[in-house]
Amino acid sequence: MARTSNLIRKGESLFFVKKHFIFSVFFLFFIQIGFAQVTLVTWNLQNFGKSKTNQQIEYIANLLCEYDIIAIQEVVTGTEGAQKIAKLADALNRKGSKWDYMISDPTNSTGQRSERYAYLWKTKNINLKKRAFLEKKFDKNIEREPYIAIFEFENKTFGIASFHAVPKKSNPESEIKYLRYFPEEYPNLNFFVGDFNLAQSHSVFNPLKDLGFVPLFENQKTSLKQECKNGECLANPLDHIFYKKSEIKILNRGVILFYNDFKDLKEARKLSDHIPVYVEFNLN
């Protein structure tokens, strides 16, 4: 009888080991599937072109290499802006992941206001569905027309519109009011990101909010002062991420206070007068 009991106990132990192994495999599979996420960061990089040194490019790559998608505003026109984006992609590729990138044509605006946009993304999990493009439908009303990219993650599609509005003195609300028409034109559009030169609380954003696009932050300051005063280094809430709440589940959000890596704001502002804004999300 004792021999039989021992066999039963051994059989039970083997059963529980197998059961535990199967559960562990299932749990790990569930973790990988259930918690897969995308990280997106947007940054106005202030005259991103020949003025940016190789050291600054390396710093930006180190700062942003953990994200999946990078949206950059204020890339200078001409070859120097495109060349610096290519250098940034090369620097990112040396951080352990394979990256790809796209740069827009110069925006429709004239003179110094004309710029380029850029997207960079990790190719392991993110696919660009089709070539990113400047939205021309409202280019008579918007000086720096938004740059739209449609991406795919785990067979789910999502779109991003990167935008840099005219300066506050030029009434950015006169441009922002047209963004309300974009979701109908592009049903896969889930994000509006960039430098809007206006607080997210302004009433011009209400039509966009009524369509289900909500701001990632309320009154989060993102532009740099000329110098810190009483420990406050940020000036105004200008850079935003608006996301379609019904299709996006936010897992994490934040801003990157990169200026803390520099001896003062004067040095930090040589890189940019804005800080990056990021979001970690799942697709519903």
Phi, psi and omega per residue, in radians:
M1 nan -0.723 -3.141
A2 -1.082 -0.673 -3.137
R3 -1.110 -0.746 3.130
T4 -1.085 -0.760 3.137
S5 -1.075 -0.725 3.127
N6 -1.091 -0.716 3.118
L7 -1.097 -0.728 3.117
I8 -1.083 -0.776 -3.138
R9 -1.114 -0.690 3.099
K10 -1.136 -0.709 3.103
G11 -1.108 -0.718 3.106
E12 -1.104 -0.741 -3.137
S13 -1.068 -0.775 3.123
L14 -1.092 -0.699 3.122
F15 -1.075 -0.791 -3.115
F16 -1.194 -0.598 3.083
V17 -1.104 -0.826 3.128
K18 -1.083 -0.768 -3.130
K19 -1.079 -0.744 3.134
H20 -1.137 -0.691 3.130
F21 -1.109 -0.804 3.138
I22 -1.084 -0.762 3.117
F23 -1.078 -0.722 -3.123
S24 -1.111 -0.762 3.114
V25 -1.086 -0.794 3.125
F26 -1.073 -0.729 -3.127
F27 -1.113 -0.764 3.121
L28 -1.114 -0.691 3.097
F29 -1.099 -0.748 3.124
F30 -1.096 -0.710 3.123
I31 -1.064 -0.799 -3.090
Q32 -1.143 -0.718 -3.107
I33 -1.388 -0.824 -3.021
G34 -1.249 -0.410 -3.053
F35 -2.055 0.299 3.040
A36 -1.137 2.390 -3.058
Q37 -2.562 2.901 3.105
V38 -2.090 2.468 3.036
T39 -2.023 2.306 -3.096
L40 -2.194 2.328 3.097
V41 -2.256 2.421 3.115
T42 -2.143 2.465 -3.058
W43 -2.666 2.220 2.921
N44 -1.439 1.937 -3.014
L45 -1.746 0.382 2.915
Q46 0.775 1.641 3.077
N47 0.963 0.883 -3.107
F48 -1.236 1.797 -3.098
G49 -2.970 -2.440 -3.017
K50 -1.134 -0.336 3.130
S51 -1.262 -0.292 -3.132
K52 -1.480 2.193 -3.097
T53 -1.436 2.901 3.067
N54 -1.061 -0.609 3.105
Q55 -1.137 -0.709 3.107
Q56 -1.175 -0.693 3.087
I57 -1.044 -0.765 3.127
E58 -1.126 -0.683 3.117
Y59 -1.100 -0.794 3.138
I60 -1.068 -0.741 3.136
A61 -1.084 -0.762 3.109
N62 -1.111 -0.616 -3.096
L63 -1.267 -0.614 -2.960
L64 -1.930 0.004 -3.005
C65 -1.157 -0.305 -3.126
E66 -1.446 -0.169 -3.134
Y67 -1.552 2.830 -3.113
D68 -1.608 -0.638 -3.118
I69 -2.331 2.341 3.103
I70 -2.083 2.199 3.049
A71 -1.930 2.168 -3.083
I72 -2.069 2.305 3.006
Q73 -1.895 2.791 3.072
E74 1.214 0.752 2.940
V75 -1.434 2.283 -3.060
V76 -1.239 2.677 3.100
T77 -1.339 3.072 -3.062
G78 1.441 -3.126 -3.049
T79 -1.300 -0.434 -3.031
E80 -1.150 -0.623 3.109
G81 -1.145 -0.819 3.128
A82 -1.096 -0.674 3.141
Q83 -1.134 -0.676 -3.137
K84 -1.231 -0.624 3.064
I85 -1.113 -0.711 3.088
A86 -1.078 -0.687 3.093
K87 -1.150 -0.662 3.101
L88 -1.128 -0.751 3.100
A89 -1.061 -0.719 3.120
D90 -1.108 -0.730 3.112
A91 -1.132 -0.695 3.106
L92 -1.131 -0.667 3.140
N93 -1.106 -0.361 3.123
R94 -1.535 0.048 -3.103
K95 -1.704 0.087 3.046
G96 2.017 -0.200 3.128
S97 -2.224 2.706 3.099
K98 -1.544 2.280 -3.122
W99 -2.096 2.647 2.966
D100 -2.214 2.957 -3.106
Y101 -2.710 2.784 3.009
M102 -2.432 2.511 3.127
I103 -2.130 2.386 -3.135
S104 -1.330 2.842 2.887
D105 -1.166 2.901 3.034
P106 -1.042 2.489 3.122
T107 -1.192 2.902 -3.026
N108 -1.189 -0.347 -3.089
S109 -1.108 2.743 -3.074
T110 -1.785 2.838 3.039
G111 1.121 -2.517 -3.065
Q112 -1.199 -0.300 -3.137
R113 -1.357 -0.281 3.115
S114 -1.236 2.321 -3.084
E115 -2.485 3.102 2.943
R116 -2.081 2.797 2.952
Y117 -1.982 2.901 3.057
A118 -2.581 2.575 2.942
Y119 -2.115 2.428 2.970
L120 -2.245 2.470 -3.093
W121 -2.628 2.642 3.055
K122 -1.325 2.279 -3.042
T123 -1.480 -0.191 -3.081
K124 -1.105 -0.777 -3.067
N125 -2.027 -0.269 -3.035
I126 -1.971 2.279 3.060
N127 -2.052 2.442 3.007
L128 -1.526 2.052 -3.037
K129 -1.173 -0.729 3.089
K130 -2.676 2.931 -3.058
R131 -1.001 2.276 3.089
A132 -1.127 2.687 -3.026
F133 -2.596 2.671 2.975
L134 -1.396 2.299 -3.132
E135 -1.362 1.931 -3.006
K136 -1.617 -0.169 -3.018
K137 -1.041 -0.608 -3.101
F138 -2.021 0.485 -3.065
D139 -1.225 -0.194 3.030
K140 -1.430 -0.297 -3.097
N141 -1.910 -0.306 -3.105
I142 -2.165 2.066 -3.062
E143 -1.149 -0.806 3.124
R144 -1.969 1.482 -3.022
E145 -1.008 2.483 -3.093
P146 -1.047 2.617 -3.140
Y147 -1.845 2.009 -2.988
I148 -1.867 2.299 3.071
A149 -2.263 2.387 3.081
I150 -1.916 2.057 -3.103
F151 -1.917 2.882 3.068
E152 -2.280 2.357 3.100
F153 -2.415 2.089 -3.129
E154 0.875 0.847 3.088
N155 1.137 0.272 3.053
K156 -2.001 2.413 -3.045
T157 -1.815 2.441 3.058
F158 -2.561 2.598 -3.094
G159 -2.083 2.625 3.138
I160 -2.248 2.328 3.002
A161 -1.958 1.971 3.106
S162 -1.628 2.342 -2.946
F163 -2.505 2.451 3.011
H164 -2.243 1.846 -3.103
A165 -1.310 2.858 3.064
V166 -1.123 2.791 -3.136
P167 -1.032 2.796 -3.075
K168 -0.992 -0.653 -3.126
K169 -1.165 -0.279 -3.139
S170 -1.774 0.246 3.072
N171 1.095 1.241 3.122
P172 -1.027 -0.420 3.122
E173 -1.079 -0.451 3.122
S174 -1.172 -0.376 3.066
E175 -1.673 -0.774 -3.043
I176 -1.021 -0.525 -3.092
K177 -1.062 -0.357 -3.138
Y178 -1.453 -0.214 -3.126
L179 -1.131 -0.405 -3.131
R180 -1.058 -0.415 -3.095
Y181 -1.517 -0.186 -3.053
F182 -1.235 -0.744 -3.107
P183 -1.034 -0.607 3.096
E184 -1.216 -0.645 3.131
E185 -1.234 -0.602 -3.086
Y186 -2.271 1.552 -3.062
P187 -1.058 -0.413 -3.138
N188 -1.482 0.069 -3.112
L189 -1.336 2.075 -3.090
N190 -2.011 -0.278 -3.061
F191 -2.396 2.445 2.829
F192 -2.022 2.118 -3.081
V193 -2.281 2.752 3.010
G194 2.321 -2.781 -3.114
D195 -1.799 1.857 -3.084
F196 -1.642 -0.116 -3.129
N197 0.912 0.573 -3.119
L198 -2.811 2.548 3.107
A199 -1.204 2.565 -3.114
Q200 -1.175 -0.249 3.134
S201 -1.403 -0.147 -3.118
H202 -1.103 2.497 -3.076
S203 -1.117 -0.328 -3.135
V204 -1.130 -0.362 3.115
F205 -1.463 -0.164 -3.065
N206 -1.007 -0.760 3.099
P207 -1.043 -0.638 3.106
L208 -1.189 -0.703 3.091
K209 -1.129 -0.648 3.114
D210 -1.118 -0.420 3.097
L211 -1.488 0.036 3.075
G212 1.723 0.130 3.089
F213 -1.637 2.059 -3.071
V214 -1.992 2.615 3.137
P215 -1.316 2.512 3.129
L216 -1.156 -0.609 -3.126
F217 -2.272 2.770 2.990
E218 -1.923 1.965 3.038
N219 1.025 0.678 3.033
Q220 -1.454 1.993 3.139
K221 -1.214 2.450 -3.058
T222 -2.352 -0.184 3.106
S223 -1.705 2.640 -3.078
L224 -1.572 2.467 2.964
K225 -1.264 2.987 3.047
Q226 -1.214 -0.602 3.062
E227 -2.706 2.654 -3.129
C228 -1.224 2.437 3.103
K229 -2.275 2.116 -3.107
N230 0.946 0.667 3.108
G231 1.425 -0.036 -3.138
E232 -1.742 2.086 -3.075
C233 -1.948 -0.202 -3.084
L234 -1.776 2.548 -3.006
A235 -1.820 -1.086 -2.974
N236 -2.403 2.659 3.097
P237 -1.491 1.593 -3.020
L238 -1.987 -0.498 -3.069
D239 -1.768 2.305 -3.005
H240 -2.429 2.810 2.884
I241 -2.210 1.998 2.995
F242 -1.747 2.274 -3.098
Y243 -2.232 2.647 -3.136
K244 -1.410 1.842 -2.957
K245 -1.059 -0.593 -3.079
S246 -1.242 -0.314 -3.054
E247 -2.058 -0.130 -3.073
I248 -2.176 2.266 3.037
K249 -1.858 2.057 -3.109
I250 -1.426 2.205 3.112
L251 -1.779 -0.568 -3.134
N252 -2.805 2.735 3.135
R253 -2.692 2.771 3.122
G254 3.072 3.119 3.024
V255 -2.182 2.737 -3.125
I256 -1.914 1.961 -3.114
L257 -1.475 1.168 -3.021
F258 -1.085 -0.427 -3.076
Y259 -1.118 -0.305 3.089
N260 -1.165 -0.271 3.114
D261 -1.472 -0.062 -3.078
F262 -2.017 2.761 -3.053
K263 -1.199 -0.495 3.086
D264 -2.810 3.036 -3.094
L265 -1.191 -0.487 3.109
K266 -1.045 -0.756 3.113
E267 -1.230 -0.719 -3.130
A268 -1.096 -0.683 -3.093
R269 -1.206 -0.237 3.022
K270 -1.191 -0.426 3.070
L271 -1.511 -0.899 3.103
S272 -2.909 2.688 3.047
D273 -1.739 0.234 3.062
H274 -2.282 2.735 3.047
I275 -1.807 2.720 3.092
P276 -1.299 2.617 3.046
V277 -2.096 2.363 -3.093
Y278 -2.322 2.785 3.098
V279 -2.518 2.490 3.012
E280 -1.990 2.246 -2.990
F281 -2.584 2.835 2.940
N282 -2.002 2.727 3.049
L283 -1.690 2.183 -3.140
N284 -1.241 nan nan
